[in-house]
Amino acid sequence: MTTLTTLTVATRPPRRSRGPRTGNQLFAYVIAVLLAATVIVPVLYVALGGFRTTPQLNDTPVGLPVNGTFGNYTFVLESGDFWRQVLNSTIIAAMVTAVTVLFGAGAAYALSRYRFRGRESLYTFFTLGLLFPVGVGILPLYLLIRHLGLLDTPFGVMLPEAAFGLPVTIVILRPFMAAIPAEIEDAAFVDGCTRVGFFWRIMLPLAKPAMTTVAILAFVTSWNNFILPLVLLNDPNQWTLPLGTATFSSQYTQDTAKILAFTALSMVPALTFFVLAERRIVGGLSGAVKG
């Protein structure tokens, strides 16, 4: 009996101290909650403020809707300007996404699989594009777009936005494509596949997680872009949603509730798209970092 008790005590796994680990987890949770509150609280304030009236907002700026009204949201949704701006933003964002992903994937493929003189210098040049602010080049961009005759057109906004989206696309895609084993490429060449065929038939399907990530980032960035449409679009019929939101705010300065409703509705498409695609973004970025 004593021997059995001794064996039981000896084989019992030692207890681990959970004090420090629990403390670290609690600290991490507190920081996460604070960061989430910093982001979520303003969004909730805008969304709930749209269900209130301007006198209620003036009396109690912070509060829940009491006898809430849908009139502000109905007023915005019945406006033709709002839906036209949504359509303009969708068209421009879709074109920017297509151009950025297509040309970025081609450049990343060449920089990751081809060996030529100046390859790293060219990659560094694209990387430096991440540090180039849009405001610095806005005047030359305006002159160039006017010279091309593309002012007040979706293409005039699309081209600069796609150009500014290429650096981050290449930076994400290049390490992802470089991590694909060379044996797959050699086997494809043995089977008679060309470099272009390998790119279209094998590389792009294998790089689908990273491609999805850069496509989502390009779409959301284009959707939220404000300064380029502000400078390049003078025709109200071509305005995008961020520009329309700023114009609506200046037009209805005294009606805060309507401004909050318009702002909340303008956030819905981008937030929905980003939330639904969050896992794909994280997966694509993780693959790029590992590569």
Beta strands, then each sheet from edge to edge (+ up, - down):
end
